Amino acid sequence: MLENENASEPRKKRLGGCMISVIFILSLLGTAIAGIAWLISRTPQGEQTIEFAQASAQMMMRAAQAPGTSDLKKTLCRKALVLDLDEFHGLQNMLQAPQGPSHAHVQVICDPGNANPVPACGDVARTWLKAVGTTRGDFEVVMRLGATKDHCARLYSSTGEDIGEGHANP
């Protein structure tokens, strides 16, 4: 009678030989990729790439939390960044990339989302300058519509006076 009771119990499923082979091969592949990444990170170019990636990420986090961004997000911008262009140019130097034509020290980037009408660069400049009080020099305002389309790019003095065309790509 014991044999009949065991027959009614569900059989435990075990991993088949094919599945074990797949898991083993994937483990070897993951180990190989990790080893290659470790070797590459030990080269001067690998170390520079890692250093650049870390510095870029830190710069963008600071840009997203910079003074004035919360005021811009409350009133005019769905997304706002305040980029330190001196730090940005330092990263460009790290990659030995040519610097853009901008002479500003700060770039205020605003994405108004679906706002209608789209705020003018001057509105963003006044709102940001009012929020921060002062700035250490000229600054640019760039209105981005989505990821790639620029609505305006203007250069402003430290007092908020519009002094000309800005550069969307510093």
LINCOR-V210049 format. One record per residue. N is the residue number from 1. OMEGA is omega as a letter, one per 20 degrees, with the letter a starting at -180 (999 if undefined). BURIAL is I if it has 24 or more other ideal C-beta (glycine too) atoms within 12 Angstrom, else O. Layout:
n/omega/burial
N/OMEGA/BURIAL
N/OMEGA/BURIAL
This chain:
n/omega/burial
1/r/O
2/a/O
3/r/O
4/r/O
5/r/O
6/a/O
7/a/O
8/r/O
9/r/O
10/r/O
11/r/O
12/r/O
13/r/O
14/r/O
15/r/O
16/a/O
17/r/O
18/a/O
19/r/O
20/r/O
21/r/O
22/r/O
23/r/O
24/a/O
25/r/O
26/r/O
27/r/O
28/r/O
29/r/O
30/r/O
31/r/O
32/r/O
33/r/O
34/r/O
35/r/O
36/r/O
37/r/O
38/r/O
39/r/O
40/a/O
41/r/O
42/r/O
43/r/O
44/r/O
45/r/O
46/r/O
47/r/O
48/r/O
49/r/O
50/r/O
51/r/O
52/a/O
53/r/O
54/a/O
55/r/O
56/a/O
57/r/O
58/r/O
59/a/I
60/r/O
61/r/O
62/a/O
63/a/I
64/a/O
65/a/O
66/r/I
67/r/O
68/a/I
69/a/I
70/r/O
71/r/I
72/a/I
73/r/I
74/a/O
75/a/O
76/a/I
77/r/I
78/r/O
79/r/I
80/r/I
81/r/I
82/a/I
83/r/I
84/a/I
85/r/I
86/r/O
87/r/I
88/r/I
89/r/I
90/r/O
91/r/I
92/r/O
93/r/O
94/r/O
95/a/O
96/r/O
97/r/O
98/r/O
99/r/O
100/a/O
101/a/O
102/r/I
103/a/I
104/r/I
105/a/I
106/r/I
107/r/I
108/a/I
109/a/I
110/r/I
111/a/I
112/a/I
113/a/O
114/a/O
115/r/O
116/j/O
117/r/O
118/r/I
119/r/I
120/r/O
121/r/I
122/r/I
123/r/I
124/r/I
125/a/I
126/a/I
127/a/I
128/a/I
129/r/I
130/a/O
131/a/I
132/r/I
133/a/O
134/r/O
135/a/I
136/r/O
137/r/O
138/r/I
139/r/I
140/r/I
141/r/I
142/r/I
143/a/I
144/r/I
145/a/I
146/a/O
147/a/O
148/a/O
149/r/O
150/r/I
151/r/I
152/r/I
153/a/I
154/r/I
155/a/I
156/r/I
157/a/O
158/r/O
159/r/O
160/r/I
161/r/O
162/a/I
163/r/O
164/a/O
165/r/O
166/a/I
167/a/I
168/r/I
169/a/O
170/999/I
